[in-house]
Amino acid sequence: MHEKAGLNYHRCRWCGTASFRRLLCPVCASSDLKPEHSAGLGVVVRSGVVHRYTEAARNESLVRLPEGFVFRCRVVGAAPHLVPVGAQVRPVAGDDPEAGEVVFELCEPPRRDDWL
C-alpha cells in the first residue's frame, strides 16, 4: 500500500545539504542541486492545531526526515490534538507532494478510546 509513497528532495552537490522545495541550497546558496528520493519515514518534532482558512481544526506539524531536513506538513490518522511529538509518520500514498500540501499519516494510529 505504501510502496509508491515517498518524497523527492534535493541534495546540494557542493556541501551535501538536503533540502525540500528549495531552488537554492539553504546553507551555501548553490543552485547545483541533484534530485534524490526518500522513503519518507519521518518523526514529528513539533505538532499543533490550526483553525485558519477552514472551519474545521487540522493538524500542522514539523517532520524531520533521516536525510537531514525538516519541513511543515499536515498529519492525518488521529484527531488534530492527538498527534504526539516523537511519533513516526509516513507519506500518504497517492498524494503528489509536488502539487501542493504534503500530507503524512501516523505509522501507529492511537487507539479508538484515546480519541474521546
SENU-549282 format. One record per residue (C-alpha): z negated, y, x negated; residue in one letter. Coordinates in steps of 0.25 Angstrom, whole numbers, padded with zeros to 4 digits, always signed. Layout:
N
ZYXA
...
This chain:
116
+0000+0000+0000M
-0003+0010-0011H
+0006+0005-0022E
+0016+0016-0020K
+0005+0027-0020A
+0002+0035-0032G
+0005+0049-0037L
+0015+0055-0046N
+0010+0065-0056Y
+0014+0071-0069H
+0009+0070-0084R
+0011+0081-0094C
+0019+0076-0106R
+0013+0086-0115W
-0002+0084-0112C
-0003+0072-0103G
-0010+0078-0092T
-0007+0072-0078A
-0005+0082-0066S
-0001+0081-0052F
+0009+0090-0045R
+0010+0100-0057R
+0022+0106-0063L
+0015+0109-0076L
+0004+0101-0083C
-0009+0107-0079P
-0014+0106-0094V
-0003+0111-0103C
+0007+0117-0093A
+0018+0108-0098S
+0029+0105-0088S
+0033+0092-0095D
+0026+0082-0085L
+0030+0068-0083K
+0028+0061-0069P
+0019+0049-0068E
+0013+0041-0057H
-0001+0038-0054S
-0006+0026-0045A
-0014+0037-0038G
-0028+0031-0038L
-0038+0043-0040G
-0052+0047-0038V
-0057+0058-0029V
-0064+0069-0037V
-0067+0079-0026R
-0066+0078-0011S
-0067+0088+0000G
-0064+0090+0015V
-0054+0101+0019V
-0050+0107+0032H
-0039+0117+0028R
-0026+0117+0035Y
-0029+0105+0044T
-0039+0103+0056E
-0044+0090+0050A
-0052+0089+0038A
-0046+0082+0026R
-0050+0077+0012N
-0045+0085+0000E
-0049+0078-0014S
-0047+0079-0028L
-0042+0066-0034V
-0042+0062-0049R
-0031+0052-0054L
-0033+0044-0066P
-0021+0050-0072E
-0029+0063-0074G
-0026+0073-0063F
-0034+0078-0051V
-0027+0083-0038F
-0031+0087-0024R
-0027+0077-0012C
-0031+0072+0001R
-0039+0059+0002V
-0038+0051+0015V
-0045+0038+0019G
-0058+0044+0023A
-0064+0055+0030A
-0061+0068+0022P
-0076+0070+0019H
-0078+0055+0014L
-0068+0055+0002V
-0078+0054-0009P
-0077+0059-0023V
-0074+0047-0033G
-0066+0039-0022A
-0054+0032-0027Q
-0041+0037-0020V
-0026+0033-0020R
-0014+0040-0014P
-0010+0037+0000V
+0003+0028+0000A
+0015+0035+0006G
+0011+0049+0002D
+0020+0057-0007D
+0011+0066-0015P
+0023+0074-0020E
+0026+0078-0005A
+0012+0085-0003G
-0002+0081-0002E
-0008+0070-0010V
-0016+0060-0001V
-0025+0049-0007F
-0033+0039+0001E
-0047+0033-0003L
-0046+0019-0010C
-0058+0015-0003E
-0060+0022+0011P
-0074+0024+0016P
-0080+0014+0026R
-0078+0018+0040R
-0093+0021+0042D
-0092+0031+0031D
-0083+0040+0040W
-0094+0043+0050L
